[in-house]
Amino acid sequence: MVRRSTSDRILREMQEIRYRLDDIEKSISRWNPQPLEISESELLSLPDHLRRTYLTVASKGESNATEVANLTGHCRAIESNYLNQLVRIGWLAKRRDLKRIHFRLVSRRKLKKENGASLEICKHEPVKLSEEFPTCQKNQTGIVAPRKMSVKCLSSDYDGTISPLDVSRSESHVPLETRVMLRQISRLMPISIVTMKDLPFVMPRTPFAHAWAAIGGLEMQVGKRVVKRECLESLLPSISLAIDYARAHVSALGVEIEEKQDSEGRIVAFCVDWRRTGDSKAARQEVEGVASYCEGLGLRLLRYQNQPFYDVYPVAPDKGRALQETLDELAVKSGILYLGDSEMDNSAFRASDISIGVIHEEASSQPLDCDYLLKFEHVPSFLKILFANKLQFSSDFPMIEINPFRSARA
């Protein structure tokens, strides 16, 4: 009862966050005068640090330096400097209210001049994409013609792809810049999320999506239609025994047991995570004992290369199958672009037309059976240039690299 109450509370809090984001959008639409609609090419002309500050102010409508700093993670003095730079070049306006200065978008953005000369951002020319990504698009086999495709559906994993990987469950989120671009793209084509997380967790965090294939395909939702894997019901008793055993043996060591629930609140899978334990050696010994117990029950254990966690499932999840079933529900036949970051995404990579592996410090690119590679920190920029290019993918986008480890497809 306590666990369910906690889950309900977290779900309500996430729903409230979603409602507040909707209120922000409505408040922006009521601004008078209306803010200027900035084109993607103009937005990309800003350096990364100023663009992030600008988007933070845009998401709130009006902010002071302290509020912006709390959202970006920078100190207040740095954000105050960035905000005033944006004011000087005409991207923001400011007003003083008692002791605080508030910044907001302007209705007409004109480049101001100082001493008869145009004011430059940070005393240098705007950053160009080719300068921002100097090491991208290198192919060890030689120069090849760029591959192009009209994207008709964007499908993506969640953890480590559009959300940070090394964070607790309660802190997991889609970063602001990525969320803004996905919301823009979702107005032009369907977006689906294919994840190992469950529906109650992922849906409030990805309100821009049109479909979700959760728990590795054990449960799927498109609109209000929910579909479950047929074999799931008979295996739930084994999952219940396994999670009770895990709680009894590893909870005292600080090992986290993350439940994966279906839409009816039943535990259908779980994750054993010892990343934040105080005694990693003792924890590792105990979690291996839990793993052996789960395998003895006939459950499927999923390990990830060099990662201090594993998943326990009633049957082997198949993201490729989950992606195909989602596309069938969305009636999408071609033009599928898939983003993922782990070996679990390989089957989905093979089921898509264009596959991009998202790489970061905690993941190796070698096992990924994808066409191209993209650094996690460049995901927002990739989405921006895809949107600016009218959803036409090209392999010569500056942040895209050809995957030298990709295995040949049949």
C-alpha positions in Angstrom: 0.0 0.0 0.0 2.9 2.4 0.8 4.6 1.7 -2.5 1.4 2.3 -4.5 0.8 5.5 -2.6 4.3 6.7 -3.4 3.8 5.8 -7.1 0.5 7.6 -7.2 2.0 10.7 -5.6 4.9 10.8 -8.1 2.5 10.3 -11.0 0.3 13.2 -9.7 3.4 15.4 -9.4 4.4 14.7 -13.0 0.9 15.4 -14.2 1.0 18.7 -12.4 4.3 19.5 -14.1 2.7 18.8 -17.5 -0.3 21.0 -16.6 2.1 23.8 -15.7 3.9 23.5 -19.0 0.6 23.7 -20.8 -0.2 26.9 -18.7 3.2 28.3 -19.8 2.3 27.8 -23.4 -1.1 29.4 -22.9 0.4 32.4 -21.1 3.0 32.9 -23.9 0.1 32.9 -26.5 -1.5 35.7 -24.5 1.5 38.0 -24.4 0.9 41.5 -25.7 2.7 42.4 -27.8 3.3 38.9 -29.2 7.0 37.8 -29.2 8.7 37.5 -32.6 8.7 34.0 -34.0 12.4 33.2 -34.4 13.4 31.0 -37.3 15.5 27.9 -36.5 18.4 29.3 -38.6 18.4 32.5 -36.5 18.3 30.4 -33.3 21.2 28.3 -34.4 23.2 31.4 -35.0 23.4 31.9 -31.3 26.3 30.3 -29.4 25.2 27.3 -27.3 25.4 29.1 -23.9 23.3 32.0 -25.1 20.8 29.8 -26.9 20.2 27.8 -23.8 19.6 30.9 -21.7 17.3 32.3 -24.4 15.2 29.0 -24.5 15.0 29.0 -20.7 13.5 32.5 -20.7 11.2 31.5 -23.6 9.9 28.5 -21.7 8.9 30.6 -18.7 7.8 33.8 -20.5 9.6 36.1 -18.1 12.4 35.3 -15.7 15.1 36.9 -13.5 18.7 35.8 -13.4 18.2 33.7 -10.3 15.4 31.7 -11.9 17.3 31.1 -15.1 20.4 30.0 -13.1 18.3 27.5 -11.2 17.1 25.9 -14.4 20.4 25.9 -16.3 22.7 25.0 -13.4 25.0 27.9 -13.9 25.8 30.5 -11.2 23.7 33.6 -11.1 26.5 36.0 -12.1 27.1 34.0 -15.3 23.5 33.9 -16.3 23.1 37.6 -15.5 26.0 38.2 -18.0 24.4 36.0 -20.7 21.0 37.7 -20.2 22.4 41.2 -20.6 24.3 40.1 -23.7 20.9 38.9 -25.2 19.4 42.3 -24.2 22.2 44.2 -25.9 21.8 42.3 -29.2 18.1 42.7 -29.2 16.9 39.1 -28.4 15.5 40.0 -24.9 14.0 43.0 -23.1 14.3 43.8 -19.4 12.3 45.7 -16.8 13.0 46.5 -13.2 10.5 45.4 -10.5 11.4 46.7 -7.1 14.9 45.2 -6.5 14.9 42.6 -9.3 15.4 42.8 -13.0 13.1 40.6 -15.2 13.9 39.5 -18.7 11.4 38.6 -21.4 11.2 38.0 -25.2 10.7 41.1 -27.3 8.1 41.6 -30.0 10.5 43.1 -32.5 14.1 41.9 -32.5 16.5 44.5 -34.0 20.3 44.3 -33.9 21.4 47.3 -31.9 24.6 49.2 -32.6 27.2 50.6 -30.4 29.6 53.4 -31.5 28.2 53.2 -35.1 29.1 49.5 -35.5 27.1 46.3 -35.2 27.3 44.7 -31.8 28.7 41.2 -32.0 27.7 38.3 -29.7 30.4 37.7 -27.2 32.8 39.8 -29.3 33.0 37.2 -32.1 31.0 36.0 -35.1 28.0 33.7 -34.4 29.1 30.1 -34.2 28.6 28.1 -37.3 27.6 24.5 -37.2 30.8 23.4 -39.0 32.8 25.1 -36.2 30.6 23.8 -33.4 31.1 20.2 -34.5 34.7 20.1 -35.9 35.2 16.4 -35.6 32.0 15.1 -37.1 31.3 13.3 -40.4 34.6 11.5 -40.6 34.5 8.3 -42.5 37.6 6.1 -42.2 36.7 4.3 -45.5 36.8 7.5 -47.5 34.4 10.1 -48.8 30.9 8.9 -49.7 27.8 10.6 -51.1 25.5 11.8 -48.3 22.4 9.7 -47.7 19.1 11.6 -47.6 15.6 10.6 -46.5 12.3 12.3 -45.8 11.5 11.4 -42.2 7.8 10.5 -41.7 8.1 9.1 -38.2 10.6 9.8 -35.4 11.0 6.9 -32.9 13.3 7.0 -29.9 14.5 5.2 -26.8 14.2 7.2 -23.6 17.0 6.6 -21.1 20.4 7.8 -22.4 18.9 8.9 -25.7 16.6 11.9 -25.1 17.1 11.9 -21.3 20.2 11.9 -19.1 21.4 8.4 -18.2 23.1 8.7 -14.8 20.3 10.2 -12.8 17.8 8.8 -10.3 14.3 7.8 -11.4 12.8 10.8 -9.7 15.1 13.2 -11.4 14.8 11.7 -14.9 13.5 14.2 -17.5 13.9 15.3 -21.1 16.1 18.4 -21.1 14.5 21.7 -22.1 16.1 22.2 -25.5 15.3 18.6 -26.5 11.8 18.8 -25.2 11.1 22.1 -27.1 12.3 20.6 -30.4 10.4 17.4 -30.0 7.2 19.3 -29.3 7.8 21.3 -32.5 8.5 18.2 -34.5 5.4 16.3 -33.1 3.2 18.9 -34.7 4.4 17.8 -38.1 4.7 14.0 -37.8 4.2 11.2 -35.3 6.7 10.5 -32.6 6.9 7.2 -30.8 8.9 6.2 -27.7 10.2 2.6 -27.5 11.6 2.1 -24.0 12.3 -0.4 -21.2 10.5 2.0 -18.8 6.8 1.5 -18.0 3.9 3.6 -19.2 3.1 5.3 -15.9 6.8 6.5 -15.8 7.4 7.5 -19.4 4.1 9.0 -20.6 4.1 12.1 -18.2 7.7 12.8 -19.2 7.1 12.6 -23.0 3.7 14.4 -23.6 4.9 15.2 -27.1 4.7 11.6 -28.2 1.8 10.0 -30.1 2.6 6.3 -29.1 4.6 4.4 -26.5 5.9 0.9 -26.5 6.9 0.3 -22.9 8.7 -2.4 -20.9 10.5 -3.5 -24.0 7.2 -4.1 -25.8 5.2 -5.9 -23.0 2.7 -3.1 -23.1 1.9 -0.5 -25.8 -0.4 2.6 -25.9 -1.4 4.5 -29.0 -4.0 7.2 -28.2 -6.3 5.5 -25.7 -5.7 2.0 -27.0 -3.6 -0.2 -24.7 -2.2 -3.5 -25.9 -0.5 -6.1 -23.7 1.7 -9.1 -24.6 -0.4 -12.3 -24.5 2.0 -14.4 -22.4 2.3 -11.8 -19.7 -0.5 -12.9 -17.4 0.8 -16.4 -16.7 4.3 -15.2 -15.7 3.4 -12.6 -13.1 3.6 -15.0 -10.1 7.3 -15.6 -10.9 8.0 -11.9 -11.1 6.3 -11.4 -7.7 8.5 -14.1 -6.1 11.6 -12.6 -7.6 11.0 -9.0 -6.5 10.2 -10.1 -3.0 13.4 -12.1 -2.8 15.4 -9.1 -4.2 13.9 -6.7 -1.6 14.8 -9.1 1.2 18.4 -9.5 0.2 19.7 -6.1 -1.2 17.5 -3.3 0.0 19.6 -2.9 3.2 22.7 -2.3 1.1 21.2 0.7 -0.6 20.5 -1.2 -3.9 17.6 0.3 -5.7 14.8 -1.9 -6.9 12.9 -0.1 -9.7 9.5 -1.6 -10.3 8.1 -1.6 -13.9 4.3 -1.6 -13.7 1.7 -2.0 -16.3 -1.2 0.4 -16.7 -3.2 -1.6 -14.1 -0.5 -1.1 -11.5 0.8 -4.7 -11.5 4.6 -5.3 -11.3 5.6 -7.0 -14.6 9.4 -6.5 -14.5 12.0 -4.7 -12.3 15.5 -3.3 -12.4 18.2 -4.0 -9.8 20.5 -0.9 -9.6 23.6 -0.7 -7.4 25.0 2.6 -8.8 24.4 4.6 -5.6 25.2 2.0 -3.0 27.7 2.7 -0.2 29.5 -0.7 -0.4 29.7 -1.7 -4.0 31.7 -4.9 -3.3 29.1 -6.3 -0.9 26.3 -5.1 -3.1 27.7 -6.8 -6.1 27.9 -10.1 -4.3 24.3 -9.9 -3.2 22.9 -8.8 -6.5 24.5 -11.7 -8.2 22.7 -14.0 -5.8 19.4 -12.3 -6.7 20.3 -12.8 -10.4 20.8 -16.6 -9.9 17.5 -16.8 -8.1 15.7 -15.0 -10.9 17.2 -17.3 -13.5 16.2 -20.3 -11.5 12.6 -19.2 -11.8 12.9 -19.1 -15.6 12.9 -15.3 -15.8 15.0 -13.4 -18.3 18.0 -11.4 -17.0 19.2 -8.5 -19.1 22.7 -7.2 -18.4 24.2 -4.2 -20.1 27.9 -3.8 -20.9 29.9 -2.3 -18.0 26.7 -1.1 -16.3 26.0 -1.5 -12.6 22.4 -2.6 -13.1 20.4 -5.3 -14.8 16.7 -5.9 -15.6 14.5 -8.9 -14.8 11.8 -9.7 -17.3 9.2 -12.4 -17.6 10.1 -12.9 -21.3 12.9 -11.5 -23.5 11.9 -7.9 -24.6 12.2 -7.2 -28.3 12.3 -3.5 -29.2 12.3 -4.3 -32.9 9.0 -6.1 -32.6 7.7 -3.3 -30.4 8.7 -0.6 -32.9 7.0 -2.5 -35.8 3.8 -3.0 -33.8 3.8 0.7 -32.9 4.3 1.7 -36.6 1.5 -0.6 -37.6 -0.8 1.2 -35.2 0.3 4.6 -36.5 -0.1 3.3 -40.1 3.5 4.4 -41.0 5.2 2.3 -43.7 8.4 4.1 -44.5 10.6 7.0 -43.5 11.3 5.8 -40.0 14.2 7.3 -38.1 15.2 5.6 -34.8 17.4 6.9 -32.0 18.8 4.6 -29.4 21.9 4.2 -27.2 22.3 0.5 -26.1 22.5 -3.0 -27.4 18.8 -3.4 -26.5 18.1 -1.0 -29.4 19.8 -3.1 -32.1 16.7 -4.9 -33.2 14.9 -1.5 -33.5 17.9 -0.2 -35.4 17.4 -3.0 -37.9 13.6 -2.4 -38.1 14.1 1.3 -39.1 15.1 3.0 -42.3 17.7 5.4 -40.7 19.2 4.3 -37.4 21.3 6.6 -35.2 23.1 5.5 -32.1 23.4 8.1 -29.3 26.8 7.8 -27.5 27.9 9.1 -24.2 30.6 8.5 -21.7 28.9 5.5 -20.1 28.1 3.7 -23.3 30.4 2.1 -26.0 29.5 2.6 -29.6 31.0 -0.7 -30.8 28.0 -3.0 -30.1 25.5 -0.6 -31.7 24.1 -2.0 -35.1 23.2 1.5 -36.3 24.0 3.5 -39.4 25.3 6.6 -37.7 26.5 7.9 -34.4 25.5 11.1 -32.5 26.8 12.4 -29.2 24.2 12.8 -26.4 25.0 16.5 -26.0 24.4 17.1 -29.7 20.9 15.6 -29.7 19.1 19.0 -29.4 21.2 20.4 -32.2 20.4 17.4 -34.4 16.7 17.9 -33.8 17.0 21.6 -34.6 18.7 21.1 -37.9 16.3 18.3 -38.8 13.4 20.6 -38.1 15.1 23.5 -40.0 15.7 21.1 -43.0 11.9 20.4 -43.2 12.3 16.9 -41.7 14.7 15.9 -44.5 17.5 13.8 -43.0 21.0 14.0 -44.5 24.0 12.0 -43.4 26.1 15.1 -43.9 24.5 16.9 -41.0 27.6 18.2 -39.1 27.0 16.4 -35.9 26.4 13.0 -37.5 29.2 10.4 -37.8 29.2 7.2 -39.9 29.3 4.2 -37.6 32.5 2.3 -38.4 31.5 -0.7 -36.3 28.1 -1.3 -37.9 27.6 -4.9 -39.0 26.3 -5.6 -42.5 22.5 -5.9 -42.8 21.0 -8.6 -44.9 
